[in-house]
């Protein structure tokens, strides 16, 4: 499979087939980065890991990932997004504060979550061809970020295809989490800043519900490392029921998504007023969202109305 073919398949998955699952995978993989002690300690010492900056910092990270995941490898926008990430990481890598293994884990987490969430939450499972495309895309991204693959078993002999690479990276990522993910104060601080602060103006029960809902999406290792509570039997039953109902409805009652309704990770054209690129996301702080009437008043924004006004 060529790089262009893998990009075309990734675009199909993100915009038409599984936009919900692909976006959810991106969010969960970013959350899991805070469950690795070396990463959470770095977040704490940069001075950006506080409630004042958390919302903006989280969206800045997400939009860079959206850019690299949705743009052709040869495009200027892809290269600029990768260059920004490399610049932000460079001084910490040179100082030994970001380990190569941590970056490989972050790269692999997205593969792990794409495979897991699509297979468990969507109307069908990924095919081997689609998994191959995910593998080739992430291998190219890792190479562009200068992440060494020496920790992977086939790094010297090479991989048969993108599927082989993706499966090795997935297995290594899960083993790395088992080996290094431990509950430490900076992990707890990371969650309190990025999760608890999102619901700080709401009743305490909302924050507890959010934490337990996130706990439903994590395995025991990462849930313990992030100091997040496991959902109780009732909440687990409700979330599982919602997932199964959604899968059933999509499979039997939904038509294929047409190109007209493609979900864009980031808009293709710049905003003519600001010259910036907008993107749509359901978040607690509307950074980079085009300030239209619908963006302010559609039902999905009701819970975050205080952040928009």
N, C-alpha and C positions, 0 to 999 in steps of 0.2 A: 504494500500500500504506500502511495506517495504522500508527501507532506500536504499537497493540495487536496488530495482525496480525504485525508484525515480531517482537514479543516472543513471541508464541505459537509462531512458527516457530523462533526461537532456542531456546526451551525444548525443543521437540521435538528439535532437533539435539543439544543438550547432554545431555538426560536419556535419550533413547531411541535416536536414530539413530547418533550418533557421539560418545559420551561420551569415548572414548579419544582421538580426534583433537582434540576441542575442548580437553581438558585438556592435551594435548601442545602444542597451539598456544599456549596461555597460558604454559606453561613456557618454550618457545623464545623467544617474544616478549619475556619478561622478561629472559632471558639476553642477547638482542641489545641491550638498552638499555645494557649495559656495554661494548658495542663502539663507542659514540659517545663520543669523547674528552671533550666537555664534560660528559656525564652521569657518566662514570667518575671524572672529577676531582671532581665534586660529591660522589659517594658517598665518595670518599677523605677529603675535608675535613670531612664531618659527624661523623666519629668513630665511626660505626656500621659502617663497612666493615672489620670485624676478625673473627677466628675466634670470639671469644666471643659476639658478637651476631649473626653471620651467619645462623644457622639461624632464630632468632626473627624477625629482620627480613625474611627471605625469605618466611616463612609469613604474617607480618602483611600484606605486600604482596599475596600471593596471595589471602588471604581477602577483602580489600577488592575485588579484581577479581572474585572469585567472587560476591560480593554484588551488585555492579552488573550483572554479566552474567546473573544468574539471577533478579532481582527486577523486577517491573513498575515502569515509570518513575514512576508516580504513587504508589508505595508508600512508606511511611515508611522502611523499611529501605534502599531504593535511595537515597532522598534523604540519609539519614544517612551512607551509605557515600561518596557523592559529596562531601558536605560535609567529611568527614574528609580525603579526598584533596586537595580544594581548600585546606583549612587547612594541610596538610603542605607543599603546594607554594607557598603564597602568599608567604612571606617570601623564598624563593629566586627566585621570579619577579620580585618587586619589586626585588631586588638585582641582577637580570640574570644570575644564576647558572644558571637554567633558561631556556633559550630556547624561544620558541613553536614553533620548528621541531623542537626535541627532543621536546616533548610530542606534536606532530603525528606525528612518527616513531614514538613509542611506541604511539600509537593505531593508526597504519597498520600497524605490525608485526603486530598481532594479526589484522588483516584478511588480510595477506599469508600468515601462517602457517595460518590457517583454510583459506584456499583451497588452499594448497600441500599441507598434510598430509592433508586430506580427499581431495583428488583423487589423491594418490600412495599413500596408505596404507589407504584404506577400500574397502569392497566396491562402492561406486559413487561417481560424481562428484556434486558439488553441482549442482543445477539453477539456472537463472537466477533463478527465484523465490526460492530459498534465498539466493543471493548478494545479491539485492535486500534481503532481510530483514537480512542481516549489515550491508549498507551503511547502511540506515536506523537500525539500532540504534547503530552506531558514530558516525553523524552526530549523533544525539541526545546520545550520551554526550559527544562533543567539545564540543557546544554547552553542555551542563551544566557542563563543566569550564572553560569560557571559552577554549577553544582556537580561535584564528582560522584560517579556511580560505583566507586571501588567497593562499597559495602555490599553491593548486590552480587550474588553468586556468579552470574554470567558476565560480569563486567569485562573480564579478559577475553573470553571466547566469543562474546557477542550474543545477541538475542535472535531467535528465529524470526520473530515478527513483533508487532506492537502488542499483541495479546500476551506473548511470553514476557515482555518487559513489564507490562501492567501487572501481571500476576506476581512476578518477583517483587516489584515495588510494593504491592499491596501486602504481601506476606512479611516483607522486611519492616514495613511501617507498623504493623500490628505487633511484631516481636519487639521493636524499639519501644513502643508504648509500654509493653509489659516490663521491659527492663528498666526504664528511667522515670516513668510517670509516677510521681509520689505527691501526696498532699503536703504542701508547704505554704507558709503565710502569703507569699507573693502570688501563688495560684488563687488563693481565696480573695486576695485584693483585686486581682484581675477580673474575677467574676463579679465582685461587688461594684466595681467601677463600670464595667460594660453591660452588666445585666441588671443589677439592682437599681442603678441610677436611672435606667430607662423607665422604671415604674415608681420612682421616688415620690412623685406628686399624687400617686394613686393610693387607694387603701392597701394596707399591708398584705391582705389576702391575694391581691393581684400579683404582687411580687413573688409570693410563695408559689402561686399557680404557675407563673412563668418559669421559675427555677425547676419545678417538678416536671413541667412539660419538656424542658430541655433535657432533664435527666432521663426522660423516656427515650430520647434519641441517642444516648451515649451508652457504651458498654460499661461494665462494672469498673474496669481499670480507669477510664477517663472520668467517669462520674465521681469516683473517689478522689482522684487527683485534683479535680476542679472544686472539690468540696460542695458538690451539688447533691441535693436530696433526691432519693429515688421516689417515683410516684407510687402512691398507694394502690391497692387492688382496684378501687372504684375508678380512679382517674386513668389507670392503665387500661381498664375495660372500655372506658369512653373513648380514649384516643385510638385504641385498636379498632373499635367499631367504626369510628369516623373514617379511618384509613381504608377499611374494607368496603364501606359504603361508597366512598369516593372511587375506589378501583372498579367496583361493579358498575357504577353510573358511567364512568368514562369508557369502559369496555363495551357496554351494551347500548348506551343511549346518547353518546356523543359522536358527532361527525369529525372527520379529520380537520385539523386546523388549517385554513387556507393561508396563503402567503400574505393576504391583505391583513390578517390578524396576527402576524408573526410578532412574537415578544422580543423586542430588541434589548439586549443587555445594556447598550449605550446607543444613543441616537446616531444615525449615520451622518447626518448633517449638523453643522454647528448652529447654535441659536443666532439668528441674524441680528439680534439686538446686542447680545453680550459677546458674541464670538466664541462662546464656550459650548461644550457638548453637555447636553442634559441626559438624565436617565431616570426612569421611573422605579421606585422601590417603596415597599410598605415598611417604613421605619419610623422611629420616634422623633427624628430630626430631619427635615426635608432638604438637606444639602443637595445642590445641583439639580433639583427638580424645577422644571419650567413653571413659573408662578401663574398658572392659568386659573380660571374660575373653577373648573372641574377638579384640578389638583387640590384646591383648598376645600371644596365642599362635597366631594364624592363620599359615599358612605364609609369607605375604607379608612378615611382620614379622621373619622369622628373621635376615635380613641386618642388621637394625637393633636386635637384641635388647638390645644394651648401652645404647641410648638410652632404652629403655622401662623397664628394671628400676630 
